[in-house]
Amino acid sequence: MKKLVFAVAFAILSTVSFAQEKASKADVLKVIERSGAQGQMNAAKKQILTMIPADKQAAFLIEFDAIIAKSQDKTADLYIEEYTKDDIKAMLAFYESPVGKKMAEKSEKIAEKQQASMMELQGEIQTMMMKYMQ
């Protein structure tokens, strides 16, 4: 009986300890926000927005932003699964540092340039794909 009580107590304590190591969703969402991910999404949104008629852009933006919010929520869940509370604290500390802030500030500009460079390579990629698909 003592062994059973000990095993149950150990299981409960292990679960409690494990739960305490999980980061809060609020902290994870801060990491995502401060990482510059929004800047990358803004660059993509700008590119997509050029393809939407002007009279439909406001409605598009509402739906697009709702989808992005869902995506961030799911990403936060993934972070919680993969990173400890201490990992998230370290990430926040980095993104609050001067270099971390600079990365976030530059993320949109870098994403825009990256999209442009990928557009330049698109023809090469299609040619290569055709070579291997035959």
Secondary structure, DSSP 8 states (H G I E B T S, - for coil): -HHHHHHHHHHHHHHHHHHHHS--HHHHHHHHHHTTHHHHHHHHHHHHHTTS-GGGHHHHHHHHHHHHHHHHHHHHHHHHHHS-HHHHHHHHHHHTSHHHHHHHHHHHHHHHHHHHHHHHHHHHHHHHHHHHH-
